[in-house]
Amino acid sequence: MSYATYLDYSTLVKAKIYQLDLLFNMSTKDCQHYRNLLKTSVMKKNMGTTDKFIRYIIAAVLLIAFFTGAVTGALGYIVLAVAGIFILTSFVSFCPLYTLIGANTCKIKK
């Protein structure tokens, strides 16, 4: 191992130790604040069943258009990416854009 590699590794270890030290030296109030922050920042479902169904249909149409050659070139790859995003967001029932605009199509549990 070269001296430069050793220094990089040493710096990484020191950074990790510092992070652990910060984590373990937090007060109870800081820990509770951190837990609350994690709870609010975790992906929560914001897509309803109808919304997911519509996204799956749109994704299927976009995939068919791409694989049949109706859309080619750069636009074809953009269509493919949008279809992938629609499928992924429908699968996890979470749309990041909905959180930005404050939308929620998921039914509220009573």
C-alpha positions, 0 to 999 in steps of 0.5 A: 500500500502506498503512502498516499493510499494510506493517508486516504484510508486514514482520513476516511477512518477518522471521518467515520470515527468522528461521525460515530462520536457525534452520533453517540454524544448526542443528547436525548433531545437531539436524538428525538429530533433526529428520529422525527426528522427521519420519520418526516423525510421517509417516503410515505405513500402519496399515490392512490390505486387509480393514479397507479393504474393510470401510470401503468397504462401510460408506461405500457403505451410508452414502452410499446411505442419505444419497442415497436419503433414508433419513437426512436433516437433521443426522444425514444430514450426519454420515453423509455426513461419516463416509462421506467419512472412511471413504473417505479413510482407506481410500484412504490406508491410514492411520487417525489413531484407530488411532495413538492406540490403537496398533492396526495391521491392516496385515500386517507385512512380513518 
